[in-house]
Amino acid sequence: MNYEIKITGKVQGVGFRYFAHQKATEIGIKGWVKNSRDGGVMIIARGDEIDLTTFMDYLQIGPVRARVDNISKCNTQFSIKLEDFAIKY
């Protein structure tokens, strides 16, 4: 499955991208995370449905200093090859 995930709240300047990278790597999710211009975080994630559900559960909690107001996800198609999970700047 492929998801495009958008997270809003206090998610920039609190280590959210590093948190997402750590959890994705632990679970085996492929993709990337980056800050959005609107102050949120955007993630492209590929994995098994159960692994993606676990990943989403972690994202809802976030790192200690974060406050997640909303998470939206949509199924997406992309043809890029994903080797691992990366942080984009």
N, C-alpha and C positions, 0 to 999 in steps of 0.2 A: 504494500500500500504506500501511496505517496500523499503526504499532507503538506499544505501551506498553513502555518500556524501564526496567528497574530496575537500578541500579548500587550495589554495596556495596563497602566498603573505606574507605580514608582519602580521602574524596571531598568532605568539607565543610571549609571554611576554607582551601582550597588553590587556589581559582579555577576549580573544575571547571565551574560553570555558565557562566562567561565563556568558557572553553575550548570547551564544547559549543556555545554561541551562535556563536562565531567559525567553527567548523568547519561547522556547519549552514548558516550564511550563505554560506560559500565554496562549498559543494556544492549548495545550492539546496533544502535540506530545510525544510519548514514545520512549525511546532509550538511547543512550549515546554519549558522545563526548570525544575525547582524542587527545593529540598531537601526530603527526607522527614523526618518526625518520628523515624524509626528510625535516623537518621544517614546514610542513603544519599541518592541522587539519583534522581528520577523524570523521565522524558522522554516526551512524546507527540510522535511524529514521523510526517510524511507525505511520501512521495516515491516515486520509482521504485526498484525492487528493487536495482538496481546501486548507486544513490546511497546507499540506506540501508545496504547492505553496507559501502561505503566509510566512511560515518559511524560505524558500529559498530566498524570497525577503529580509527578514531581514538579512540573512546571507551575502547577496551580499553587504549590507551596512556595517555591522559589527560595533564594538564599535569605539569610537572616534579615538583612536590611531592606529587602524588597517588599512591595505591597502589590499584589496582583489584583487588579480590578476586573479584568475580563480576558478570557482566552477564546478565540474563535479559530475554527479549523475548517478547511474544505479539502476535499479530495482534489488532487491535481495530477496532471500528466506532465512529465518532463523527461527528456531523452538524454540529459547529461549523465555521464558516468560518475557515480559517487563512490569513492574509495574509502572514505572515513567521514568523520564529522569535524567540520572546520569552523573557526571563528572568522568572519569577514569584517573588514574595517572599511 
